[in-house]
Amino acid sequence: MKTALLITLALLSANTATADAARFDQQIPMRVTKASTFYVDGYVDGLGAVDMMVDTGSSYTTINEDALAVLREKGAVTYVKDLTAIMADGTHKVVPIYRISSLSIGGGCSLHNVEAAVYPGHTRYILGLSALRMAAPSAFSLQPPTLVLSDS
């Protein structure tokens, strides 16, 4: 019997004191790249299907400026604030934060009003903690590569 290695992400939202096991039911398959990064299928209302890198070290979900332009045109985002982000290389960058009206992960977990940082150019989409907290409790399985979320 294979035992899945589960890394609990400790992503309980502030208003959830205990894990509701009945809601811990969305098993989203992840794709692993040669660089050992994990991706899931996403769908952003107003934008369409997106490939999202799962990054538990990223405080925010991210979109790029091209996506923001489309979402603005369709009224599917709202500006929240500017934030000084600390990048992976340690540099600081001021980035705008927008609230995305609707994000679906893996076709089964639907989230609303997800805060996302906007990065320049054609940068990849990142599924960060701003979305993962909303789908808490959550787990990250390496074998098989699966993101386990609660449907909100």
C-alpha positions in Angstrom: 0.0 0.0 0.0 1.4 3.3 -1.0 1.3 6.0 1.6 0.9 9.5 0.4 3.2 12.0 1.9 1.0 14.9 3.0 2.5 18.2 3.9 -0.2 20.1 5.8 -0.1 23.7 4.7 -1.6 25.1 7.9 -3.9 27.2 5.9 -6.9 27.5 8.2 -8.7 30.7 7.6 -9.1 33.1 10.5 -12.8 32.3 10.8 -12.3 28.5 10.8 -11.3 27.1 14.1 -11.5 23.5 13.2 -11.3 21.5 10.0 -14.6 20.5 8.6 -13.7 17.0 7.2 -16.8 16.9 5.0 -15.5 20.0 3.1 -12.0 18.6 2.7 -13.0 17.0 -0.6 -11.5 18.6 -3.6 -8.5 16.5 -4.9 -6.8 18.5 -7.7 -4.2 16.7 -9.7 -0.9 18.6 -10.1 1.5 18.4 -13.0 5.2 18.3 -12.1 7.7 20.1 -14.4 11.4 19.2 -14.9 12.2 22.1 -12.6 10.2 20.3 -9.8 7.4 23.0 -9.8 3.8 22.0 -9.5 1.0 23.3 -11.7 -2.8 23.0 -11.6 -5.6 24.0 -14.0 -7.3 27.2 -13.2 -10.2 29.2 -14.6 -10.5 33.0 -14.0 -14.0 34.4 -14.7 -13.6 37.0 -17.4 -10.3 35.6 -18.6 -10.7 31.9 -19.2 -8.4 28.8 -18.6 -5.0 29.5 -17.0 -2.1 27.3 -15.9 -1.2 28.1 -12.3 2.0 27.3 -10.5 1.3 26.3 -6.9 3.5 28.3 -4.6 3.0 28.1 -0.9 5.8 30.6 -0.4 3.9 33.3 -2.2 1.6 35.4 0.0 -0.5 36.3 -3.0 -1.9 34.7 -6.0 -0.5 36.5 -9.1 -1.7 37.5 -12.5 0.1 39.5 -15.2 -0.6 42.9 -16.7 -2.1 41.4 -19.8 -4.6 39.4 -17.8 -5.4 42.6 -15.7 -6.2 44.5 -18.9 -8.7 41.9 -20.0 -10.2 41.6 -16.5 -10.6 45.4 -16.2 -12.3 45.5 -19.6 -14.8 42.9 -18.4 -15.3 44.4 -14.9 -14.0 41.3 -13.2 -11.4 42.9 -11.0 -11.4 45.7 -8.3 -8.3 47.6 -7.2 -7.5 47.0 -3.5 -4.1 48.7 -2.8 -0.4 48.9 -3.6 2.0 46.7 -1.7 5.8 46.4 -1.4 6.5 42.8 -2.3 9.7 41.0 -1.4 10.7 39.0 -4.4 12.4 35.5 -4.4 15.7 37.2 -5.0 15.3 39.5 -2.0 14.6 42.7 -3.9 11.6 44.9 -3.1 9.0 45.9 -5.7 5.8 47.9 -5.4 2.9 45.9 -7.0 -0.8 46.6 -7.2 -3.2 44.2 -5.5 -6.6 43.5 -7.2 -9.5 41.5 -6.2 -10.5 38.9 -8.8 -14.3 38.2 -8.8 -14.0 34.4 -9.3 -11.3 31.8 -9.6 -11.9 28.0 -10.1 -9.1 25.6 -9.2 -9.0 22.2 -10.9 -12.6 22.6 -12.1 -14.0 21.8 -8.6 -13.0 24.4 -6.1 -14.6 27.8 -6.7 -13.3 30.9 -4.9 -14.7 34.4 -4.9 -13.0 37.8 -4.3 -9.5 36.5 -4.4 -6.7 39.1 -3.9 -4.0 38.9 -6.5 -0.8 40.8 -7.1 -0.2 42.0 -10.6 3.3 41.5 -12.2 4.5 43.1 -15.4 4.6 41.5 -18.8 3.8 37.9 -19.5 4.7 36.4 -16.1 3.2 33.1 -15.1 0.1 32.8 -13.0 0.8 31.8 -9.4 -1.7 30.1 -7.0 -0.5 31.6 -3.7 -1.7 31.8 -0.2 -4.3 34.5 -0.8 -6.3 31.8 -2.7 -5.2 28.7 -0.8 -6.3 30.2 2.6 -9.8 30.5 1.2 -9.9 26.8 0.4 -8.6 25.7 3.8 -8.1 23.2 5.2 -5.7 22.2 2.5 -2.9 19.7 1.9 -0.2 19.2 -0.6 0.6 15.6 -1.6 3.8 14.7 -3.4 2.9 11.1 -4.2 0.7 11.3 -6.2 1.1 15.0 -6.9 -2.3 16.3 -5.6 -3.6 19.5 -4.1 -6.3 18.7 -1.6 -8.7 21.6 -1.0 -12.0 22.4 0.6 -14.8 23.6 -1.7 -15.8 27.0 -0.5 
